[in-house]
Amino acid sequence: MAQQFVNCKIKADKVVVFIKPTCPYCRKTEELLKQLPIKPESLEFVDITANCDTNAIQDYLQQLTGARTVPRVFIGKVCIGGCSDLVALEQNGQLLQKLQQIGVLQ
């Protein structure tokens, strides 16, 4: 169930972030991504606490990405990590380049 839930969210032409709304790193990630010129339909924040399988989802995310913490940021089908990884990509100029590669910029 958790595997199917996660896998159906991750798409080659989307930015998907698995979050918990109470997490400050998730909120920072949301703020950063919402400032970028990403097409609205290409950006999705998935609240894993809205699902009764939160632990199973985090276990599967760990299996898939090597970390169970949120946020888990997927650019296309590639997990780039969490908030600090996203900030690092933005600071070194690679974030917009990665977003452009998957065609999500306006």
DOPADREN-957915 format. One line per field, with one value per atom (N, C-alpha, C): residue in three letters; chain; y, x negated, z negated. Coordinates in nm, 4 decimals, m for minus. Example, Ala and Ser with C-alpha at 12.3 -4.5 7.8 and 13.67 -1.06 7.14 Angstrom:
2
r [Ala Ala Ala Ser Ser Ser];
c [A A A A A A];
c2 [m0.5690 m0.4500 m0.3300 m0.2250 m0.1060 0.0030];
c1 [m1.3190 m1.2300 m1.3200 m1.2850 m1.3670 m1.2900];
c3 [m0.7800 m0.7800 m0.7800 m0.7080 m0.7140 m0.7870];
% end
This chain:
106
r [Met Met Met Ala Ala Ala Gln Gln Gln Gln Gln Gln Phe Phe Phe Val Val Val Asn Asn Asn Cys Cys Cys Lys Lys Lys Ile Ile Ile Lys Lys Lys Ala Ala Ala Asp Asp Asp Lys Lys Lys Val Val Val Val Val Val Val Val Val Phe Phe Phe Ile Ile Ile Lys Lys Lys Pro Pro Pro Thr Thr Thr Cys Cys Cys Pro Pro Pro Tyr Tyr Tyr Cys Cys Cys Arg Arg Arg Lys Lys Lys Thr Thr Thr Glu Glu Glu Glu Glu Glu Leu Leu Leu Leu Leu Leu Lys Lys Lys Gln Gln Gln Leu Leu Leu Pro Pro Pro Ile Ile Ile Lys Lys Lys Pro Pro Pro Glu Glu Glu Ser Ser Ser Leu Leu Leu Glu Glu Glu Phe Phe Phe Val Val Val Asp Asp Asp Ile Ile Ile Thr Thr Thr Ala Ala Ala Asn Asn Asn Cys Cys Cys Asp Asp Asp Thr Thr Thr Asn Asn Asn Ala Ala Ala Ile Ile Ile Gln Gln Gln Asp Asp Asp Tyr Tyr Tyr Leu Leu Leu Gln Gln Gln Gln Gln Gln Leu Leu Leu Thr Thr Thr Gly Gly Gly Ala Ala Ala Arg Arg Arg Thr Thr Thr Val Val Val Pro Pro Pro Arg Arg Arg Val Val Val Phe Phe Phe Ile Ile Ile Gly Gly Gly Lys Lys Lys Val Val Val Cys Cys Cys Ile Ile Ile Gly Gly Gly Gly Gly Gly Cys Cys Cys Ser Ser Ser Asp Asp Asp Leu Leu Leu Val Val Val Ala Ala Ala Leu Leu Leu Glu Glu Glu Gln Gln Gln Asn Asn Asn Gly Gly Gly Gln Gln Gln Leu Leu Leu Leu Leu Leu Gln Gln Gln Lys Lys Lys Leu Leu Leu Gln Gln Gln Gln Gln Gln Ile Ile Ile Gly Gly Gly Val Val Val Leu Leu Leu Gln Gln Gln];
c [A A A A A A A A A A A A A A A A A A A A A A A A A A A A A A A A A A A A A A A A A A A A A A A A A A A A A A A A A A A A A A A A A A A A A A A A A A A A A A A A A A A A A A A A A A A A A A A A A A A A A A A A A A A A A A A A A A A A A A A A A A A A A A A A A A A A A A A A A A A A A A A A A A A A A A A A A A A A A A A A A A A A A A A A A A A A A A A A A A A A A A A A A A A A A A A A A A A A A A A A A A A A A A A A A A A A A A A A A A A A A A A A A A A A A A A A A A A A A A A A A A A A A A A A A A A A A A A A A A A A A A A A A A A A A A A A A A A A A A A A A A A A A A A A A A A A A A A A A A A A A A A A A A A A A A A A A A A A A A];
c2 [m0.1201 0.0000 0.1262 0.1337 0.2512 0.2639 0.1505 0.1505 0.2003 0.1510 0.1929 0.3423 0.3881 0.5282 0.6194 0.5872 0.6688 0.6632 0.5426 0.5269 0.5946 0.6009 0.6649 0.8174 0.8719 1.0166 1.0647 0.9835 1.0228 1.0117 1.1244 1.1273 1.1945 1.1557 1.2079 1.3578 1.4095 1.5508 1.6330 1.5956 1.6665 1.6817 1.7804 1.7927 1.7506 1.6472 1.5951 1.5974 1.6515 1.6606 1.5928 1.4923 1.4254 1.5028 1.5470 1.6379 1.5957 1.6582 1.6614 1.8103 1.8560 1.9998 2.0679 1.9928 2.0534 2.0661 2.0100 2.0083 2.1413 2.2093 2.3381 2.3250 2.2125 2.1921 2.1727 2.1097 2.0929 2.2287 2.3121 2.4460 2.5291 2.5196 2.5933 2.5445 2.4143 2.3552 2.4051 2.4069 2.4561 2.6019 2.6846 2.8272 2.8456 2.7731 2.7867 2.7465 2.6326 2.5843 2.6734 2.7282 2.8139 2.9477 2.9850 3.1096 3.0913 2.9686 2.9408 2.9375 2.9635 2.9667 2.8264 2.7447 2.6085 2.6127 2.5434 2.5345 2.4747 2.5363 2.4883 2.3392 2.2924 2.1519 2.0563 2.1116 2.0295 2.0241 2.0827 2.0859 2.0289 1.9248 1.8624 1.8384 1.8774 1.8504 1.7434 1.6324 1.5192 1.5097 1.5383 1.5315 1.3855 1.3265 1.1836 1.1590 1.2637 1.2448 1.2344 1.2687 1.2573 1.1111 1.0270 0.8862 0.8075 0.7044 0.6289 0.5436 0.5322 0.4516 0.5359 0.6422 0.7329 0.6583 0.5692 0.4951 0.4058 0.3399 0.2526 0.3352 0.4543 0.5428 0.5847 0.6239 0.6643 0.5464 0.4264 0.3080 0.2842 0.2989 0.2794 0.3899 0.5133 0.6226 0.5938 0.5347 0.4995 0.3930 0.2940 0.1879 0.2473 0.3415 0.4008 0.5022 0.5824 0.6966 0.6923 0.6004 0.5924 0.6776 0.7500 0.8309 0.8257 0.8269 0.8160 0.9521 1.0510 1.1845 1.2591 1.3554 1.4437 1.5837 1.6662 1.6386 1.5463 1.4741 1.3973 1.4631 1.5190 1.5973 1.5158 1.4972 1.4272 1.5274 1.5373 1.6174 1.5153 1.5048 1.3941 1.2676 1.1642 1.0382 1.0252 1.1328 1.1285 1.2016 1.1324 1.1978 1.2754 1.4057 1.4884 1.5033 1.4488 1.4543 1.5352 1.6113 1.6890 1.8378 1.9130 2.0590 2.1127 2.0645 2.1173 2.0848 1.9695 1.9328 2.0253 2.0583 2.1498 2.2891 2.3375 2.4690 2.4706 2.3643 2.3558 2.3605 2.2889 2.2914 2.4315 2.4991 2.6337 2.7295 2.7164 2.8065 2.7871 2.6637 2.6432 2.6521 2.6955 2.7221 2.6005 2.4843 2.3627 2.3342 2.3967 2.3651 2.4013 2.5243 2.5653 2.4801 2.4433 2.3588 2.2220 2.1625 2.0328 2.0453 2.1557 2.1773 2.1960 2.2643 2.2868 2.1533 2.0670 1.9370 1.8516 1.8629 1.7829 1.8609 1.9862 2.0637 2.1183 2.1556 2.2032 2.3556 2.4245 2.5704 2.6381 2.7512 2.8254 2.9023];
c1 [m0.0827 0.0000 m0.0868 m0.1820 m0.2699 m0.3544 m0.4060 m0.4888 m0.4079 m0.2868 m0.2004 m0.1669 m0.1369 m0.1037 m0.2188 m0.3410 m0.4586 m0.4887 m0.4922 m0.5288 m0.4312 m0.3026 m0.2072 m0.2188 m0.2816 m0.3014 m0.4225 m0.5281 m0.6540 m0.6391 m0.6607 m0.6462 m0.7683 m0.7995 m0.9171 m0.9075 m0.7837 m0.7667 m0.7082 m0.7417 m0.6889 m0.7946 m0.7705 m0.8463 m0.7498 m0.7874 m0.7017 m0.7791 m0.7145 m0.7779 m0.6878 m0.7418 m0.6692 m0.6969 m0.5891 m0.6028 m0.5159 m0.5463 m0.4578 m0.4350 m0.3102 m0.2822 m0.3419 m0.3686 m0.4230 m0.5756 m0.6392 m0.7860 m0.8391 m0.9276 m0.9806 m1.0642 m1.1331 m1.2124 m1.1215 m1.0073 m0.9085 m0.8534 m0.8241 m0.7711 m0.8748 m1.0010 m1.1073 m1.1218 m1.1130 m1.1207 m1.0056 m0.8845 m0.7664 m0.7845 m0.8315 m0.8525 m0.9518 m1.0621 m1.1656 m1.1103 m1.0432 m0.9929 m0.8811 m0.7981 m0.6884 m0.7379 m0.8610 m0.9182 m0.9725 m0.9888 m1.0478 m0.9391 m0.9780 m0.8782 m0.8388 m0.7899 m0.7473 m0.5988 m0.5628 m0.4213 m0.3441 m0.2314 m0.1547 m0.1193 m0.0853 m0.0467 m0.1668 m0.2880 m0.4091 m0.4720 m0.4053 m0.4585 m0.3540 m0.3919 m0.2968 m0.3624 m0.2908 m0.3332 m0.2399 m0.2966 m0.2180 m0.2306 m0.1207 m0.1179 m0.1032 m0.2109 m0.2052 m0.1271 m0.0994 m0.0215 0.1279 0.1681 0.3083 0.3440 0.2430 0.2597 0.2390 0.3161 0.3009 0.1739 0.1080 m0.0140 m0.1415 m0.1427 m0.2585 m0.3901 m0.3942 m0.5185 m0.5587 m0.4616 m0.4914 m0.5436 m0.4864 m0.5328 m0.6767 m0.7061 m0.8437 m0.9401 m0.8971 m0.9817 m1.0130 m0.9114 m0.9343 m1.0233 m1.0042 m1.0917 m1.2365 m1.2579 m1.3940 m1.4508 m1.3693 m1.4105 m1.4465 m1.3660 m1.3809 m1.4954 m1.5117 m1.6036 m1.7197 m1.7139 m1.8204 m1.7944 m1.6832 m1.6479 m1.4971 m1.4582 m1.3163 m1.2587 m1.3460 m1.3029 m1.2310 m1.1499 m1.0852 m1.1415 m1.1422 m1.0873 m1.1779 m1.1172 m1.1884 m1.1489 m1.2467 m1.2218 m1.2594 m1.1621 m1.1856 m1.1746 m1.2797 m1.2775 m1.2743 m1.1585 m1.1368 m1.1310 m1.1985 m1.1967 m1.3173 m1.3957 m1.5186 m1.4988 m1.5301 m1.5241 m1.6538 m1.6420 m1.7616 m1.7919 m1.7060 m1.7297 m1.6233 m1.6689 m1.5771 m1.5976 m1.5605 m1.5644 m1.7051 m1.8018 m1.9383 m1.9972 m1.9605 m2.0076 m1.9475 m1.8199 m1.7512 m1.8146 m1.8388 m1.9014 m2.0406 m2.1176 m2.2519 m2.2460 m2.1500 m2.1336 m2.0984 m2.0129 m1.9724 m2.0905 m2.1697 m2.2828 m2.3933 m2.4130 m2.5196 m2.4688 m2.3426 m2.2901 m2.2425 m2.2371 m2.1978 m2.0476 m1.9756 m1.8342 m1.7526 m1.7650 m1.6884 m1.7255 m1.8520 m1.8994 m1.8284 m1.8196 m1.7522 m1.6027 m1.5420 m1.3994 m1.3752 m1.4672 m1.4551 m1.4675 m1.5571 m1.5784 m1.4529 m1.3677 m1.2446 m1.1248 m1.1466 m1.0445 m0.9322 m0.9637 m0.8578 m0.8560 m0.9509 m0.9554 m0.8573 m0.8006 m0.7064 m0.7805];
c3 [0.0000 0.0000 0.0000 m0.0934 m0.1020 0.0244 0.0720 0.1927 0.3118 0.3271 0.4376 0.4261 0.3037 0.2792 0.3219 0.2774 0.3099 0.4591 0.5147 0.6554 0.7507 0.7151 0.8067 0.8007 0.6977 0.6869 0.7670 0.7697 0.8339 0.9856 1.0542 1.2006 1.2630 1.3851 1.4548 1.4815 1.4918 1.5284 1.4136 1.2892 1.1724 1.0647 0.9785 0.8550 0.7448 0.6712 0.5654 0.4347 0.3308 0.2003 0.0974 0.0305 m0.0767 m0.2052 m0.2719 m0.3861 m0.5047 m0.6180 m0.7348 m0.7601 m0.7677 m0.7773 m0.9007 m1.0067 m1.1287 m1.1260 m1.0256 m1.0177 m0.9631 m1.0380 m0.9899 m0.8623 m0.8444 m0.7223 m0.6014 m0.6243 m0.5167 m0.4748 m0.5731 m0.5415 m0.4666 m0.5074 m0.4385 m0.2939 m0.2746 m0.1405 m0.0542 m0.1118 m0.0404 0.0018 m0.0913 m0.0625 0.0520 0.0454 0.1486 0.2856 0.2930 0.4219 0.4764 0.3894 0.4351 0.4902 0.4590 0.5123 0.6532 0.6952 0.8267 0.9340 1.0600 1.1685 1.2170 1.1234 1.1571 1.1932 1.3012 1.3395 1.2215 1.1839 1.0678 1.0750 1.1942 1.2084 1.1991 1.1988 1.1937 1.0553 0.9564 0.8200 0.7253 0.6517 0.5593 0.4246 0.3201 0.1832 0.1283 0.0854 0.0383 m0.1136 m0.1828 m0.3283 m0.3695 m0.4199 m0.4546 m0.5841 m0.6620 m0.7846 m0.7547 m0.6334 m0.5945 m0.5656 m0.5655 m0.5358 m0.6654 m0.6886 m0.8130 m0.8143 m0.7012 m0.6909 m0.6975 m0.7770 m0.7812 m0.8028 m0.9009 m0.9286 m0.8123 m0.7513 m0.6371 m0.5199 m0.5010 m0.3934 m0.4207 m0.5449 m0.5775 m0.5657 m0.6029 m0.5866 m0.4393 m0.3541 m0.2106 m0.1535 m0.1987 m0.1535 m0.1910 m0.3103 m0.3500 m0.2573 m0.2267 m0.1350 0.0019 0.0475 0.1800 0.1871 0.0813 0.0889 m0.0094 m0.1064 m0.2053 m0.3292 m0.3309 m0.4482 m0.4697 m0.5960 m0.6288 m0.6682 m0.6801 m0.7233 m0.6113 m0.6519 m0.5551 m0.5762 m0.4742 m0.3415 m0.2600 m0.1690 m0.0660 0.0650 0.1346 0.2561 0.3800 0.4673 0.5943 0.7072 0.7861 0.9090 1.0214 1.0833 1.1748 1.0902 1.1337 1.0585 0.9667 0.9541 0.8743 0.7424 0.6334 0.5023 0.4830 0.4616 0.4411 0.2925 0.2070 0.0633 m0.0077 m0.1082 m0.1899 m0.1729 m0.2752 m0.2706 m0.2477 m0.3253 m0.3114 m0.1737 m0.1187 0.0158 0.1209 0.1037 0.1954 0.1890 0.0678 0.0489 0.1126 0.0942 0.1527 0.3056 0.3643 0.5109 0.5591 0.4825 0.5208 0.5117 0.4061 0.3854 0.4880 0.5336 0.6329 0.7770 0.7932 0.9268 1.0037 0.9413 1.0140 1.0096 0.9165 0.9003 1.0243 1.0725 1.1915 1.3118 1.3203 1.4300 1.4251 1.3073 1.2929 1.3248 1.2806 1.3080 1.4571 1.5224 1.6668 1.7424 1.6955 1.7609 1.7654 1.6615 1.6627 1.7157 1.7565 1.8243 1.7361 1.6114 1.5222 1.5035 1.5656 1.5501 1.6456 1.6004 1.6839 1.7913];
% end
